[in-house]
Amino acid sequence: MDELPFVTPIQVRWRDIDAKSHVNNAAVVTYLETARTELWRQRFGGGIDIPFVVARVEVDYRRQLTIDDQVRIGLWIEDLRGASYTFCYRVEAGGETAVEARTVMAHVGPDGRPTRIGPELRARLSGLLRP
């Protein structure tokens, strides 16, 4: 995952485990949110004034995650458009891909309506494009 522009560890918690002793599929979507939040903190200054909302989520589960897994999520941007972009995610456990996912993120103004991504933010997001 070293080739990806952003990687963060995720702590598997007891509450993430379901009756089958693996991480529940819904918890994995929360892991994606956690990775986006950590990216927002580390690269964009944090805070709660986040100008994006999730418009779509796609998740492909490749292998189960368990309480003992050391989980890392790498993410990058593809398809940077006027008012949206797509985050791509690779969730790894033990060096194996466990999940591949995408979220389409819509840029919104204070009124919640879609707006174009400004040049400064676009330049910063461009740094997350995968070559």
mmCIF file of the C-alpha atoms, coordinates in Angstrom:
data_MODEL
# 
_entry.id   MODEL 
# 
loop_
_atom_site.group_PDB 
_atom_site.id 
_atom_site.type_symbol 
_atom_site.label_atom_id 
_atom_site.label_alt_id 
_atom_site.label_comp_id 
_atom_site.label_asym_id 
_atom_site.label_entity_id 
_atom_site.label_seq_id 
_atom_site.pdbx_PDB_ins_code 
_atom_site.Cartn_x 
_atom_site.Cartn_y 
_atom_site.Cartn_z 
_atom_site.occupancy 
_atom_site.B_iso_or_equiv 
_atom_site.pdbx_formal_charge 
_atom_site.auth_seq_id 
_atom_site.auth_comp_id 
_atom_site.auth_asym_id 
_atom_site.auth_atom_id 
_atom_site.pdbx_PDB_model_num 
ATOM 1   C CA . MET A 1 1   ? 0.000   0.000   0.000   1.00 0.00 ? 1   MET A CA 1 
ATOM 2   C CA . ASP A 1 2   ? 3.008   2.276   0.083   1.00 0.00 ? 2   ASP A CA 1 
ATOM 3   C CA . GLU A 1 3   ? 2.174   3.452   -3.449  1.00 0.00 ? 3   GLU A CA 1 
ATOM 4   C CA . LEU A 1 4   ? -1.130  4.973   -2.299  1.00 0.00 ? 4   LEU A CA 1 
ATOM 5   C CA . PRO A 1 5   ? -1.334  8.673   -1.385  1.00 0.00 ? 5   PRO A CA 1 
ATOM 6   C CA . PHE A 1 6   ? -2.993  8.043   1.998   1.00 0.00 ? 6   PHE A CA 1 
ATOM 7   C CA . VAL A 1 7   ? -2.997  5.036   4.336   1.00 0.00 ? 7   VAL A CA 1 
ATOM 8   C CA . THR A 1 8   ? -4.323  4.793   7.883   1.00 0.00 ? 8   THR A CA 1 
ATOM 9   C CA . PRO A 1 9   ? -4.633  1.961   10.417  1.00 0.00 ? 9   PRO A CA 1 
ATOM 10  C CA . ILE A 1 10  ? -8.066  0.945   11.681  1.00 0.00 ? 10  ILE A CA 1 
ATOM 11  C CA . GLN A 1 11  ? -8.607  -0.629  15.091  1.00 0.00 ? 11  GLN A CA 1 
ATOM 12  C CA . VAL A 1 12  ? -11.071 -3.520  14.981  1.00 0.00 ? 12  VAL A CA 1 
ATOM 13  C CA . ARG A 1 13  ? -13.345 -3.200  18.006  1.00 0.00 ? 13  ARG A CA 1 
ATOM 14  C CA . TRP A 1 14  ? -15.387 -5.855  19.785  1.00 0.00 ? 14  TRP A CA 1 
ATOM 15  C CA . ARG A 1 15  ? -18.615 -4.101  18.787  1.00 0.00 ? 15  ARG A CA 1 
ATOM 16  C CA . ASP A 1 16  ? -17.667 -4.522  15.103  1.00 0.00 ? 16  ASP A CA 1 
ATOM 17  C CA . ILE A 1 17  ? -17.886 -8.327  15.387  1.00 0.00 ? 17  ILE A CA 1 
ATOM 18  C CA . ASP A 1 18  ? -21.112 -10.129 14.521  1.00 0.00 ? 18  ASP A CA 1 
ATOM 19  C CA . ALA A 1 19  ? -22.515 -13.547 15.478  1.00 0.00 ? 19  ALA A CA 1 
ATOM 20  C CA . LYS A 1 20  ? -20.291 -15.220 12.860  1.00 0.00 ? 20  LYS A CA 1 
ATOM 21  C CA . SER A 1 21  ? -17.150 -13.888 14.638  1.00 0.00 ? 21  SER A CA 1 
ATOM 22  C CA . HIS A 1 22  ? -16.127 -11.608 11.810  1.00 0.00 ? 22  HIS A CA 1 
ATOM 23  C CA . VAL A 1 23  ? -16.420 -7.868  11.218  1.00 0.00 ? 23  VAL A CA 1 
ATOM 24  C CA . ASN A 1 24  ? -19.964 -7.049  10.173  1.00 0.00 ? 24  ASN A CA 1 
ATOM 25  C CA . ASN A 1 25  ? -20.307 -5.666  6.638   1.00 0.00 ? 25  ASN A CA 1 
ATOM 26  C CA . ALA A 1 26  ? -21.884 -2.457  7.929   1.00 0.00 ? 26  ALA A CA 1 
ATOM 27  C CA . ALA A 1 27  ? -18.891 -1.884  10.230  1.00 0.00 ? 27  ALA A CA 1 
ATOM 28  C CA . VAL A 1 28  ? -16.633 -1.948  7.164   1.00 0.00 ? 28  VAL A CA 1 
ATOM 29  C CA . VAL A 1 29  ? -18.551 1.026   5.734   1.00 0.00 ? 29  VAL A CA 1 
ATOM 30  C CA . THR A 1 30  ? -17.861 2.808   9.028   1.00 0.00 ? 30  THR A CA 1 
ATOM 31  C CA . TYR A 1 31  ? -14.156 2.004   8.545   1.00 0.00 ? 31  TYR A CA 1 
ATOM 32  C CA . LEU A 1 32  ? -14.312 3.832   5.189   1.00 0.00 ? 32  LEU A CA 1 
ATOM 33  C CA . GLU A 1 33  ? -15.820 6.825   6.977   1.00 0.00 ? 33  GLU A CA 1 
ATOM 34  C CA . THR A 1 34  ? -13.078 6.639   9.609   1.00 0.00 ? 34  THR A CA 1 
ATOM 35  C CA . ALA A 1 35  ? -10.407 6.685   6.885   1.00 0.00 ? 35  ALA A CA 1 
ATOM 36  C CA . ARG A 1 36  ? -12.027 9.734   5.241   1.00 0.00 ? 36  ARG A CA 1 
ATOM 37  C CA . THR A 1 37  ? -12.208 11.483  8.623   1.00 0.00 ? 37  THR A CA 1 
ATOM 38  C CA . GLU A 1 38  ? -8.540  10.783  9.323   1.00 0.00 ? 38  GLU A CA 1 
ATOM 39  C CA . LEU A 1 39  ? -7.623  12.074  5.864   1.00 0.00 ? 39  LEU A CA 1 
ATOM 40  C CA . TRP A 1 40  ? -9.676  15.211  6.549   1.00 0.00 ? 40  TRP A CA 1 
ATOM 41  C CA . ARG A 1 41  ? -7.821  15.753  9.840   1.00 0.00 ? 41  ARG A CA 1 
ATOM 42  C CA . GLN A 1 42  ? -4.325  15.086  8.528   1.00 0.00 ? 42  GLN A CA 1 
ATOM 43  C CA . ARG A 1 43  ? -4.485  16.737  5.110   1.00 0.00 ? 43  ARG A CA 1 
ATOM 44  C CA . PHE A 1 44  ? -7.254  19.336  5.289   1.00 0.00 ? 44  PHE A CA 1 
ATOM 45  C CA . GLY A 1 45  ? -7.091  20.694  8.842   1.00 0.00 ? 45  GLY A CA 1 
ATOM 46  C CA . GLY A 1 46  ? -10.022 18.811  10.359  1.00 0.00 ? 46  GLY A CA 1 
ATOM 47  C CA . GLY A 1 47  ? -13.067 20.456  11.830  1.00 0.00 ? 47  GLY A CA 1 
ATOM 48  C CA . ILE A 1 48  ? -16.726 19.768  11.237  1.00 0.00 ? 48  ILE A CA 1 
ATOM 49  C CA . ASP A 1 49  ? -17.212 22.091  8.257   1.00 0.00 ? 49  ASP A CA 1 
ATOM 50  C CA . ILE A 1 50  ? -16.747 19.321  5.693   1.00 0.00 ? 50  ILE A CA 1 
ATOM 51  C CA . PRO A 1 51  ? -17.950 20.445  2.253   1.00 0.00 ? 51  PRO A CA 1 
ATOM 52  C CA . PHE A 1 52  ? -18.685 16.935  0.945   1.00 0.00 ? 52  PHE A CA 1 
ATOM 53  C CA . VAL A 1 53  ? -21.396 14.342  1.392   1.00 0.00 ? 53  VAL A CA 1 
ATOM 54  C CA . VAL A 1 54  ? -21.462 10.714  0.330   1.00 0.00 ? 54  VAL A CA 1 
ATOM 55  C CA . ALA A 1 55  ? -23.658 10.302  -2.740  1.00 0.00 ? 55  ALA A CA 1 
ATOM 56  C CA . ARG A 1 56  ? -22.929 6.633   -3.425  1.00 0.00 ? 56  ARG A CA 1 
ATOM 57  C CA . VAL A 1 57  ? -21.152 3.678   -1.790  1.00 0.00 ? 57  VAL A CA 1 
ATOM 58  C CA . GLU A 1 58  ? -19.929 0.486   -3.515  1.00 0.00 ? 58  GLU A CA 1 
ATOM 59  C CA . VAL A 1 59  ? -18.270 -2.277  -1.499  1.00 0.00 ? 59  VAL A CA 1 
ATOM 60  C CA . ASP A 1 60  ? -16.744 -5.553  -2.684  1.00 0.00 ? 60  ASP A CA 1 
ATOM 61  C CA . TYR A 1 61  ? -15.914 -7.922  0.160   1.00 0.00 ? 61  TYR A CA 1 
ATOM 62  C CA . ARG A 1 62  ? -12.946 -10.173 -0.697  1.00 0.00 ? 62  ARG A CA 1 
ATOM 63  C CA . ARG A 1 63  ? -12.213 -11.831 2.641   1.00 0.00 ? 63  ARG A CA 1 
ATOM 64  C CA . GLN A 1 64  ? -13.463 -11.716 6.206   1.00 0.00 ? 64  GLN A CA 1 
ATOM 65  C CA . LEU A 1 65  ? -11.977 -9.415  8.810   1.00 0.00 ? 65  LEU A CA 1 
ATOM 66  C CA . THR A 1 66  ? -11.630 -10.625 12.393  1.00 0.00 ? 66  THR A CA 1 
ATOM 67  C CA . ILE A 1 67  ? -10.923 -9.086  15.798  1.00 0.00 ? 67  ILE A CA 1 
ATOM 68  C CA . ASP A 1 68  ? -7.247  -10.079 15.568  1.00 0.00 ? 68  ASP A CA 1 
ATOM 69  C CA . ASP A 1 69  ? -6.594  -8.548  12.135  1.00 0.00 ? 69  ASP A CA 1 
ATOM 70  C CA . GLN A 1 70  ? -4.265  -5.608  11.755  1.00 0.00 ? 70  GLN A CA 1 
ATOM 71  C CA . VAL A 1 71  ? -6.332  -3.523  9.335   1.00 0.00 ? 71  VAL A CA 1 
ATOM 72  C CA . ARG A 1 72  ? -5.093  -0.697  7.131   1.00 0.00 ? 72  ARG A CA 1 
ATOM 73  C CA . ILE A 1 73  ? -7.068  1.346   4.658   1.00 0.00 ? 73  ILE A CA 1 
ATOM 74  C CA . GLY A 1 74  ? -5.479  3.031   1.691   1.00 0.00 ? 74  GLY A CA 1 
ATOM 75  C CA . LEU A 1 75  ? -7.390  5.555   -0.330  1.00 0.00 ? 75  LEU A CA 1 
ATOM 76  C CA . TRP A 1 76  ? -6.999  7.674   -3.392  1.00 0.00 ? 76  TRP A CA 1 
ATOM 77  C CA . ILE A 1 77  ? -9.110  9.797   -5.694  1.00 0.00 ? 77  ILE A CA 1 
ATOM 78  C CA . GLU A 1 78  ? -10.156 8.953   -9.198  1.00 0.00 ? 78  GLU A CA 1 
ATOM 79  C CA . ASP A 1 79  ? -12.528 10.839  -11.457 1.00 0.00 ? 79  ASP A CA 1 
ATOM 80  C CA . LEU A 1 80  ? -12.200 14.361  -10.039 1.00 0.00 ? 80  LEU A CA 1 
ATOM 81  C CA . ARG A 1 81  ? -15.077 16.319  -11.610 1.00 0.00 ? 81  ARG A CA 1 
ATOM 82  C CA . GLY A 1 82  ? -16.602 19.785  -11.306 1.00 0.00 ? 82  GLY A CA 1 
ATOM 83  C CA . ALA A 1 83  ? -18.704 19.161  -8.196  1.00 0.00 ? 83  ALA A CA 1 
ATOM 84  C CA . SER A 1 84  ? -17.807 15.581  -7.242  1.00 0.00 ? 84  SER A CA 1 
ATOM 85  C CA . TYR A 1 85  ? -15.067 12.994  -7.103  1.00 0.00 ? 85  TYR A CA 1 
ATOM 86  C CA . THR A 1 86  ? -14.672 9.319   -6.360  1.00 0.00 ? 86  THR A CA 1 
ATOM 87  C CA . PHE A 1 87  ? -12.672 7.936   -3.449  1.00 0.00 ? 87  PHE A CA 1 
ATOM 88  C CA . CYS A 1 88  ? -11.301 4.436   -3.989  1.00 0.00 ? 88  CYS A CA 1 
ATOM 89  C CA . TYR A 1 89  ? -10.358 2.296   -0.986  1.00 0.00 ? 89  TYR A CA 1 
ATOM 90  C CA . ARG A 1 90  ? -8.313  -0.816  -0.402  1.00 0.00 ? 90  ARG A CA 1 
ATOM 91  C CA . VAL A 1 91  ? -8.783  -2.421  3.006   1.00 0.00 ? 91  VAL A CA 1 
ATOM 92  C CA . GLU A 1 92  ? -5.959  -4.800  3.870   1.00 0.00 ? 92  GLU A CA 1 
ATOM 93  C CA . ALA A 1 93  ? -5.560  -7.293  6.685   1.00 0.00 ? 93  ALA A CA 1 
ATOM 94  C CA . GLY A 1 94  ? -2.407  -9.334  7.080   1.00 0.00 ? 94  GLY A CA 1 
ATOM 95  C CA . GLY A 1 95  ? -1.122  -8.005  3.752   1.00 0.00 ? 95  GLY A CA 1 
ATOM 96  C CA . GLU A 1 96  ? -4.174  -9.326  1.877   1.00 0.00 ? 96  GLU A CA 1 
ATOM 97  C CA . THR A 1 97  ? -6.922  -7.288  0.259   1.00 0.00 ? 97  THR A CA 1 
ATOM 98  C CA . ALA A 1 98  ? -10.070 -7.797  2.302   1.00 0.00 ? 98  ALA A CA 1 
ATOM 99  C CA . VAL A 1 99  ? -12.270 -5.087  0.799   1.00 0.00 ? 99  VAL A CA 1 
ATOM 100 C CA . GLU A 1 100 ? -12.295 -2.843  -2.244  1.00 0.00 ? 100 GLU A CA 1 
ATOM 101 C CA . ALA A 1 101 ? -14.707 0.082   -2.209  1.00 0.00 ? 101 ALA A CA 1 
ATOM 102 C CA . ARG A 1 102 ? -15.666 3.383   -3.783  1.00 0.00 ? 102 ARG A CA 1 
ATOM 103 C CA . THR A 1 103 ? -17.604 6.384   -2.558  1.00 0.00 ? 103 THR A CA 1 
ATOM 104 C CA . VAL A 1 104 ? -18.800 9.157   -4.811  1.00 0.00 ? 104 VAL A CA 1 
ATOM 105 C CA . MET A 1 105 ? -18.437 12.399  -2.895  1.00 0.00 ? 105 MET A CA 1 
ATOM 106 C CA . ALA A 1 106 ? -20.575 15.430  -3.785  1.00 0.00 ? 106 ALA A CA 1 
ATOM 107 C CA . HIS A 1 107 ? -19.275 18.934  -3.017  1.00 0.00 ? 107 HIS A CA 1 
ATOM 108 C CA . VAL A 1 108 ? -21.959 21.011  -1.300  1.00 0.00 ? 108 VAL A CA 1 
ATOM 109 C CA . GLY A 1 109 ? -22.327 24.571  -0.123  1.00 0.00 ? 109 GLY A CA 1 
ATOM 110 C CA . PRO A 1 110 ? -23.584 25.718  3.285   1.00 0.00 ? 110 PRO A CA 1 
ATOM 111 C CA . ASP A 1 111 ? -27.162 25.295  2.043   1.00 0.00 ? 111 ASP A CA 1 
ATOM 112 C CA . GLY A 1 112 ? -26.507 21.621  1.200   1.00 0.00 ? 112 GLY A CA 1 
ATOM 113 C CA . ARG A 1 113 ? -26.808 22.150  -2.555  1.00 0.00 ? 113 ARG A CA 1 
ATOM 114 C CA . PRO A 1 114 ? -24.158 20.898  -4.991  1.00 0.00 ? 114 PRO A CA 1 
ATOM 115 C CA . THR A 1 115 ? -21.490 23.458  -5.864  1.00 0.00 ? 115 THR A CA 1 
ATOM 116 C CA . ARG A 1 116 ? -18.354 23.424  -7.979  1.00 0.00 ? 116 ARG A CA 1 
ATOM 117 C CA . ILE A 1 117 ? -15.089 22.576  -6.242  1.00 0.00 ? 117 ILE A CA 1 
ATOM 118 C CA . GLY A 1 118 ? -13.006 25.753  -5.993  1.00 0.00 ? 118 GLY A CA 1 
ATOM 119 C CA . PRO A 1 119 ? -9.484  25.938  -7.457  1.00 0.00 ? 119 PRO A CA 1 
ATOM 120 C CA . GLU A 1 120 ? -7.609  25.790  -4.122  1.00 0.00 ? 120 GLU A CA 1 
ATOM 121 C CA . LEU A 1 121 ? -9.503  22.729  -2.863  1.00 0.00 ? 121 LEU A CA 1 
ATOM 122 C CA . ARG A 1 122 ? -9.282  21.125  -6.317  1.00 0.00 ? 122 ARG A CA 1 
ATOM 123 C CA . ALA A 1 123 ? -5.491  21.502  -6.231  1.00 0.00 ? 123 ALA A CA 1 
ATOM 124 C CA . ARG A 1 124 ? -5.327  19.844  -2.806  1.00 0.00 ? 124 ARG A CA 1 
ATOM 125 C CA . LEU A 1 125 ? -7.628  17.010  -3.877  1.00 0.00 ? 125 LEU A CA 1 
ATOM 126 C CA . SER A 1 126 ? -5.516  16.521  -7.002  1.00 0.00 ? 126 SER A CA 1 
ATOM 127 C CA . GLY A 1 127 ? -2.669  15.507  -4.709  1.00 0.00 ? 127 GLY A CA 1 
ATOM 128 C CA . LEU A 1 128 ? -4.690  12.386  -3.891  1.00 0.00 ? 128 LEU A CA 1 
ATOM 129 C CA . LEU A 1 129 ? -5.033  11.290  -7.505  1.00 0.00 ? 129 LEU A CA 1 
ATOM 130 C CA . ARG A 1 130 ? -3.328  7.968   -8.118  1.00 0.00 ? 130 ARG A CA 1 
ATOM 131 C CA . PRO A 1 131 ? -0.873  8.071   -11.014 1.00 0.00 ? 131 PRO A CA 1 
# 
